C-alpha cells in the first residue's frame, strides 16, 4: 500500500447551526483565539506528513481558498512594519502543502463530498479531516497520526473513535467490533445516528478517517440515507460487505466540533487559557464573570 500523502477536507456545508453568522462567513473560518478552525485542521495534516490537500467546497465559500493563498500586498505592509511573524504559520503551511479545490455541486452529505475527491486521490489511500472539527491531542501524537499508525500496520481503512454518552448516540455514527490491538477494534457493526436502544456500542466516529481507494465505488453504490444524504458509514458498511477490513482507533485526544455553539465556547475558553500572554488575566476574568452570573441567579 502506498504511503499516505493526500488528505481531503470536506467544507461544503452551510453551517446552519451557526446562522446567521455562517451566512456571511464559512464556519471553517470561525476563529479559536486568532487562528481559523481550518488552519488547525491543516496543521494537524501537515504534522502527519500530508503533502497534498483537496478542499471540497460549495459555491459562495471561496473565501476558504484565500486562507493559504499568497497575499502580496498584505505581506508587503507587514514586512515594512516588521510584523511578518503574525502570518508566519500560514506562510509555513503554504510552503509545505499543495492545495487544490473542487466544488460539491449537490450537497448530498459527507459521502457525496468524498466522491468529489476521486480524481484527486488517483488510486492512492487518503485521509479525511472534517473541516469544522479541531482534534486536540495535547503534546502527543496528532489524532490523524494515530490513525496512520494503524493504517501502516493493517493496510486497511481506519476511523477515529471516541466514547460518547448515550444521549449523544443519535448525533454520530456508532461503531462496534472486536479489539485487535490495545485501543484498536476491527469494525463489525456501524450505524449512522442510531436511536440509543439501537446502537451497537458507545464508540462514535470522530471526524478523522483514513480510507483505501475502494471506498469510492462503494459510495457510488450507496443509496441516500437519513436526511436524503449519502452517509459515509453506509458506504463503509458496503466496503466491509465486499470483503475489506475496516478498523477503528479509540483516539487519545479531544474533539471540538466548532459547528456546535457550546463546543465552540468551550474550545475558545480552553485555547485562550493556553496563551501565556493573557492566560492569567483571562482566567481571573472568567472566575469573576462566573461569580457575577451566579449572583444574578440568586437575586
C-alpha positions as CSV (number, residue, x, y, z in Angstrom):
1,X,0.0,0.0,0.0
2,X,1.3,3.5,-0.9
3,X,2.4,5.9,1.7
4,X,-0.4,8.2,2.9
5,X,0.3,11.7,1.4
6,X,-3.1,13.1,0.4
7,X,-6.0,14.4,2.5
8,X,-9.5,15.7,1.8
9,X,-11.1,18.4,3.8
10,X,-14.9,18.4,3.2
11,X,-16.1,22.0,3.8
12,X,-19.1,22.5,1.5
13,X,-21.9,22.6,4.2
14,X,-23.7,25.8,5.0
15,X,-23.1,25.6,8.8
16,X,-26.8,26.1,9.6
17,X,-26.2,25.6,13.3
18,X,-24.2,28.8,13.3
19,X,-26.6,31.0,11.4
20,X,-26.8,33.9,10.9
21,X,-23.0,34.2,11.2
22,X,-22.4,31.4,8.7
23,X,-24.4,33.2,6.1
24,X,-21.5,35.6,5.7
25,X,-18.5,33.6,6.9
26,X,-17.9,29.9,6.5
27,X,-17.9,28.0,9.8
28,X,-14.5,26.7,9.0
29,X,-13.2,30.2,9.4
30,X,-14.5,30.7,12.9
31,X,-11.5,31.7,15.0
32,X,-10.2,30.0,18.0
33,X,-8.3,33.0,19.5
34,X,-6.6,34.2,16.4
35,X,-6.5,31.2,14.1
36,X,-9.3,30.0,11.9
37,X,-10.5,26.4,12.6
38,X,-9.4,25.4,9.1
39,X,-5.8,26.3,10.0
40,X,-5.8,24.0,13.0
41,X,-7.1,21.2,10.7
42,X,-4.4,21.8,8.1
43,X,-1.7,22.0,10.8
44,X,-2.7,18.5,12.0
45,X,-2.4,17.1,8.5
46,X,0.9,18.8,7.9
47,X,2.3,17.4,11.2
48,X,1.4,13.9,9.9
49,X,3.3,14.2,6.6
50,X,0.4,15.1,4.3
51,X,1.7,16.8,1.2
52,X,-1.5,17.5,-0.8
53,X,-4.9,18.7,0.4
54,X,-8.1,18.9,-1.5
55,X,-10.8,21.3,-0.2
56,X,-14.3,20.3,-1.1
57,X,-16.3,23.5,-1.1
58,X,-19.7,24.8,-2.3
59,X,-20.4,28.0,-4.3
60,X,-20.1,31.0,-2.1
61,X,-17.4,29.5,0.2
62,X,-14.5,30.7,-2.0
63,X,-13.1,32.7,1.0
64,X,-11.8,29.3,2.3
65,X,-9.3,29.3,-0.6
66,X,-7.9,32.6,0.5
67,X,-6.6,31.4,3.8
68,X,-3.4,29.8,2.4
69,X,-3.2,31.8,-0.9
70,X,-0.4,34.4,-1.4
71,X,-1.3,37.9,-0.2
72,X,1.5,40.1,-1.7
73,X,0.1,43.4,-0.6
74,X,-0.6,42.3,3.0
75,X,2.8,40.7,3.3
76,X,4.4,43.9,1.9
77,X,2.7,46.0,4.5
78,X,3.6,43.6,7.3
79,X,7.2,43.4,6.2
80,X,7.5,47.2,6.2
81,X,6.3,47.2,9.9
82,X,8.5,44.1,10.8
83,X,5.3,42.1,11.6
84,X,5.6,39.2,9.2
85,X,5.6,36.9,12.2
86,X,1.9,37.4,12.5
87,X,1.2,35.3,9.4
88,X,4.4,33.1,9.6
89,X,2.4,30.0,10.5
90,X,0.2,30.4,7.4
91,X,3.2,31.0,5.1
92,X,4.9,27.9,6.5
93,X,1.9,25.7,5.8
94,X,1.5,27.1,2.3
95,X,5.1,26.1,1.7
96,X,4.6,22.6,2.9
97,X,1.2,21.7,1.4
98,X,0.0,21.7,-2.2
99,X,-3.7,22.9,-2.1
100,X,-6.4,22.3,-4.6
101,X,-10.2,22.5,-4.5
102,X,-13.3,21.1,-6.1
103,X,-17.0,22.2,-5.9
104,X,-19.6,19.9,-4.5
105,X,-22.4,20.9,-6.7
106,X,-25.0,18.8,-5.0
107,X,-24.9,19.0,-1.2
108,X,-25.8,15.3,-0.6
109,X,-23.9,14.5,2.5
110,X,-20.4,13.6,3.5
111,X,-20.3,10.6,1.2
112,X,-21.2,12.9,-1.7
113,X,-18.4,15.3,-0.7
114,X,-15.8,12.5,-0.6
115,X,-16.9,11.2,-4.0
116,X,-15.8,14.5,-5.4
117,X,-12.2,13.6,-4.4
118,X,-11.9,10.5,-6.6
119,X,-9.8,12.2,-9.3
120,X,-7.6,13.8,-6.6
121,X,-6.9,10.5,-4.8
122,X,-5.9,8.9,-8.1
123,X,-5.9,5.4,-6.7
124,X,-4.0,6.2,-3.6
125,X,-5.1,5.9,0.1
126,X,-6.2,9.2,1.5
127,X,-7.2,10.9,4.8
128,X,-10.4,12.8,5.6
129,X,-10.4,15.6,8.1
130,X,-13.7,17.3,8.8
131,X,-13.1,21.0,8.2
132,X,-15.1,22.2,11.2
133,X,-13.6,20.0,13.8
134,X,-10.4,20.5,15.8
135,X,-8.8,17.4,17.3
136,X,-6.5,18.2,20.2
137,X,-4.1,15.6,21.3
138,X,-2.1,17.9,23.6
139,X,1.6,17.2,23.2
140,X,1.1,13.7,22.0
141,X,0.8,12.1,18.5
142,X,-1.8,14.0,16.4
143,X,-5.1,12.2,16.0
144,X,-4.5,11.7,12.3
145,X,-1.1,10.3,13.1
146,X,-2.7,7.7,15.4
147,X,-4.8,6.5,12.5
148,X,-1.8,6.4,10.2
149,X,0.0,4.1,12.7
150,X,-2.9,1.6,12.4
151,X,-3.1,2.0,8.6
152,X,0.6,1.2,8.3
153,X,0.1,-2.0,10.3
154,X,-3.0,-3.2,8.5
155,X,-3.0,-1.6,5.0
156,X,-6.8,-1.0,5.7
157,X,-9.2,1.8,6.2
158,X,-9.2,3.3,9.7
159,X,-11.7,5.6,11.6
160,X,-11.1,7.7,14.7
161,X,-13.4,6.6,17.5
162,X,-14.3,8.2,20.9
163,X,-16.6,7.1,23.7
164,X,-19.7,9.2,23.9
165,X,-22.7,9.2,26.4
166,X,-25.9,7.5,25.4
167,X,-27.8,10.8,24.9
168,X,-25.4,11.7,22.0
169,X,-25.7,8.4,20.1
170,X,-28.2,10.0,17.6
171,X,-25.7,12.6,16.6
172,X,-22.9,10.3,15.3
173,X,-22.1,7.1,13.5
174,X,-21.7,4.4,16.2
175,X,-19.2,1.5,15.7
176,X,-18.6,-1.8,17.5
177,X,-16.3,-4.7,16.9
178,X,-13.6,-6.9,18.4
179,X,-10.3,-5.4,19.9
180,X,-7.3,-6.5,17.9
181,X,-4.7,-4.2,19.4
182,X,-4.9,-2.0,22.5
183,X,-7.4,0.7,21.7
184,X,-8.0,-0.7,18.2
185,X,-11.0,-2.6,17.0
186,X,-11.8,-4.3,13.8
187,X,-15.2,-2.8,13.0
188,X,-18.0,-5.3,12.7
189,X,-21.1,-3.0,13.1
190,X,-21.6,0.6,12.1
191,X,-24.8,2.5,12.4
192,X,-25.4,6.1,11.4
193,X,-27.1,8.2,14.1
194,X,-29.0,5.4,15.8
195,X,-31.6,5.7,18.4
196,X,-30.0,4.8,21.8
197,X,-31.7,1.5,22.0
198,X,-30.5,0.5,18.5
199,X,-26.8,1.5,19.0
200,X,-24.3,-1.4,18.8
201,X,-22.0,0.2,21.3
202,X,-20.8,3.5,22.7
203,X,-18.0,4.4,20.3
204,X,-18.7,7.3,18.0
205,X,-16.9,8.0,14.7
206,X,-14.8,11.1,15.4
207,X,-14.2,13.3,12.3
208,X,-10.9,11.8,11.2
209,X,-10.5,8.9,8.7
210,X,-8.0,7.0,6.5
211,X,-9.5,5.2,3.5
212,X,-8.3,3.0,0.8
213,X,-9.5,4.0,-2.7
214,X,-12.0,1.1,-2.9
215,X,-14.3,3.5,-0.9
216,X,-15.2,5.5,-4.0
217,X,-17.1,2.7,-5.8
218,X,-18.9,1.9,-2.5
219,X,-20.1,5.5,-2.3
220,X,-21.4,5.3,-5.9
221,X,-23.4,2.2,-4.9
222,X,-24.8,3.6,-1.6
223,X,-28.3,4.9,-1.6
224,X,-29.1,8.1,0.3
225,X,-29.9,7.5,4.0
226,X,-31.1,9.8,6.8
227,X,-31.9,13.3,5.6
228,X,-31.6,12.2,1.9
229,X,-27.8,12.3,2.2
230,X,-25.2,9.7,1.2
231,X,-23.8,8.7,4.6
232,X,-20.2,7.7,4.9
233,X,-21.0,4.9,7.5
234,X,-23.4,3.3,4.9
235,X,-20.7,3.3,2.3
236,X,-18.2,1.9,4.8
237,X,-20.6,-0.9,5.6
238,X,-20.7,-1.8,1.9
239,X,-16.9,-1.7,1.9
240,X,-16.8,-4.3,4.6
241,X,-19.5,-6.4,2.9
242,X,-17.2,-6.5,-0.1
243,X,-14.5,-8.1,2.0
244,X,-12.4,-5.1,3.0
245,X,-11.3,-4.8,6.6
246,X,-12.1,-1.6,8.5
247,X,-10.5,-0.7,11.8
248,X,-11.4,1.9,14.5
249,X,-8.9,3.6,16.7
250,X,-10.1,4.9,20.1
251,X,-8.0,8.1,19.8
252,X,-6.0,9.8,22.5
253,X,-7.3,13.4,22.1
254,X,-10.3,15.7,22.5
255,X,-12.7,16.7,19.8
256,X,-14.1,20.2,19.4
257,X,-17.0,20.4,16.9
258,X,-16.8,24.1,16.1
259,X,-20.1,23.9,14.3
260,X,-21.7,23.3,17.7
261,X,-22.1,26.5,19.7
262,X,-21.4,25.0,23.1
263,X,-18.4,23.1,21.9
264,X,-17.1,26.3,20.2
265,X,-17.5,28.3,23.5
266,X,-15.6,25.6,25.4
267,X,-12.9,25.5,22.9
268,X,-12.5,29.3,22.9
269,X,-12.0,29.2,26.7
270,X,-9.6,26.3,26.7
271,X,-7.5,27.5,23.8
272,X,-7.5,31.1,25.2
273,X,-6.2,29.9,28.6
274,X,-3.2,28.3,26.9
275,X,-2.0,31.6,25.6
276,X,0.6,32.8,28.1
277,X,0.3,36.5,27.1
278,X,-3.2,36.8,28.5
279,X,-3.9,33.5,30.3
280,X,-3.7,35.0,33.9
281,X,-6.0,37.9,33.1
282,X,-8.4,35.8,31.2
283,X,-8.6,33.2,34.0
284,X,-9.3,35.9,36.6
285,X,-12.0,37.4,34.4
286,X,-13.7,34.1,33.9
287,X,-13.8,33.5,37.7
288,X,-15.3,37.0,38.2
289,X,-17.8,36.6,35.3
290,X,-18.9,33.2,36.8
291,X,-19.3,34.8,40.2
292,X,-21.4,37.7,38.8
293,X,-23.6,35.2,36.8
294,X,-24.2,33.1,39.9
295,X,-25.1,36.2,42.0
296,X,-27.5,37.3,39.3
297,X,-29.3,34.0,39.5
298,X,-29.8,34.4,43.2
299,X,-31.2,37.9,43.1
